[in-house]
Each structure stands twice: as C-alpha cells, then as structure tokens.
Amino acid sequence: MAEPILKRERVRDYLLELIETHPPGAPIPAERVLCAQLSVSRPTLRSAVDELVNTGLLIRQHGRGTFVAPAKITQELVSADRAMTVPQAGGAWTSRVLEHARIPAGARVGRRLRVSPAAEITYIARLRLVDGAPMAIEYLHVPVAVAPGLTVADMESGNFYDRLADHGVHVSDAVQSIEPTVTNDAESELLGVPVFAPALLFERLTNDTTGRPVEYVHSLYRGDRYRIVSKLSLAPSAPTPGARTGHHPGIPPGDLSSGQVRSATTGDVQ
C-alpha cells in the first residue's frame, strides 16, 4: 500500500474535525495549506477529500473551493424499551491486524473518548474475515489508560470485549451509527472489491460499567456481502416514558399511529 494506513487515518480525522467544528457552507483550507499543515502529499490529501465528497460530508464547487456539506438527517435505531437484541452474525469470523501503534488521541477522537488530545491511545487497524474472505476493515481507538497492556494478539484472538475484560474493563453499552459510503483505492484493495464499491460505515462509542468511554471505532463493511436485518413489532404498545419520537428506518413518519416500533437487529453475511 502506497501510504501507511495510519497517515491516511490522521488526514481523514483532521478533515472530519474541520467538518464537525464548522457550520454547513464553511470553506475548508486550500489543498496546499492542508498539505503543509499535515506534512502529506497532494495525492494523499486529495484521496481523503474525495472520500468525504463521495460520502456527502464535503461539497466541491468548481472555481470556488471545497465546503462543509449540510448536516445529514439522523435516525436512531432503538426499540421502545431502549434495548436491542443483537444475535451473532453467521460464518467463522477472524481478524488480521494491519497496523498497531500508540499515538496521541487528537482533537476529534479525544473529544469522543473524553480524554485530552495529547492523551495516548492504542490505535489498531484490522481486517475482519468471514470464512477466510475479507468482510470489513476496523479502525479502533482505545485509551492506553484503559488497557495499557493491549497487544496485537489480543486483537487477533477471540472476542475483543472478552480481551478487555481480561484487562479489568467491563463494557456496558454503546451508541452506534450506520450510513452508506463507498470504498477508496486502499480499502478496495484490502476488501477485494472495485474502487467506489458500495459499503456500510459503522461508528461506535462504547462505555464501561462506570460510564467511561473505553472504545471508539469506525468500520467499513462490504456492501455486496453484508446487510442489516431488523425484526419489527408493529402492534400498538404503551408509550415509553422519555422515549424520543421519530420513525424506524424504512417506515415513513405517519405510517404508524403509535409512532413506536420495537425492533431487534442483526448483521447478515451474504
């Protein structure tokens, strides 16, 4: 691979920090300025900008520059009792670590993990395989203070949360978002798919039993081999105190008079 995974990730995180801290329509700095700030080549920077344009987070305007796109509509996928059952996906899942390093958290990741931007985190990029075939790429960020002894072997053997438990960290809950995206050159090579192949982008923030964030991860799953399946209960039920109003993905607002859908969701390998 032409550029280290970590360098691409740091460029992507820097651009996402700009997007998240600036209003829609705000310009991002020119390519030459960003290249100088980040000490990267123009092809590396352009690849990251292209990815964020393709996923709708940035907008290019010919002759004017690149701007922060309008915010996406967000819909929570949560059952009426605020809990979901997530069965194990099919197939034999294995992991291969692509990169493992200790690095400063940076502004964006630090804000999610509620640590200083200078705080040290363990960064892991790993390829997830199902029955030996590449299925997903995961980029994990774990504060060193949470699990100082986390090793490559931990990331390639067994369940990651079991490995955290071995370090005395017991996970309790997580918030996860899912949205469509496309693969770039490097991701396509790792996953064995064409460039700009459809994919699913997952972002997850996991807390332990004390409410402390212990893991921030974003993952890219193949769109041709992985899908999300929900089982929905549409029967009227008593409103849940404090539950947010909205709609379940795929069911337009107003189609159900109760406005609430109970659901259980799982991943399905095709």
Steps between C-alpha positions, in 0.01 A plus 500: 500500500642833387439692824486368857149438626563716804602805292179477295298466818657808657423705186142371503461578872635853448251566222214352704597728789471799264160377382368441851617833641390723210147585384355378168633710212829584673805467269787267584859619443659466157682177413847658518424637848373164628794313347742731682311474830476120490835427326337279237508485123223644284387152378458386862303811593294493182408136560365587847308801369357291213377242750320764709350657187373159388340437840328839499695667781676751272383681185727616217400809307691556178714812516404572863644220714380229737237559768338324795179331380161539670455268800355154434162397636559264795255226603563292812439126463374433854220279628223635722657364818837659406667160457573276201590137457796455265555136396836381375551539124551181300832349390837451666639847579876558533719810521834609356671806644619741228647766728552541876641815659487732799417854389354824643120495493466827307208740530223294339572159655589662833163675511318172442700310761490799741879515527754771424610530134851425630390186688652180365269250332554157350410516131424175318404446137386146433347302216197288594454179301206259476586143403834639378351769272550873581180657634587822684776738610490626858684799646499482880608761754540397866651729768829357623383578853207262449700197383876571511595142415288462184699298245474391138415149625204645693364641175535178303368246751146462627249768589648848547273579794612177668857622456405833663347304789837327540639851561228570760281706262135394483293655221142605568344684204581663168356746251547401135413674175477344152509680166579419137837583348740382228848348512820684407802348323667356811177365651403341168836323483463360852138393453540366146231724347502764223586861587190695612319176582199552730573445869352556845676732743454422871605733781481378861582649838508244782475570874594283796286431807613831657387702196859562383560489121740212435487454122434709191491306175398560143463207264447454128294196396463369144166606354486196270542245781352656813153625582303610807184307588239630748208311652225752576203482736232731358219424748384800708673522835497737795729802452835480676562795735778717362515320164589721205248537220603422145475213255669169432724499189291393201167591662404861418363719782121475522475139378449381859263686728690389812828637361698229681661184364667231709793342319780248518784543250776273370766499231461245221789374285396419145 
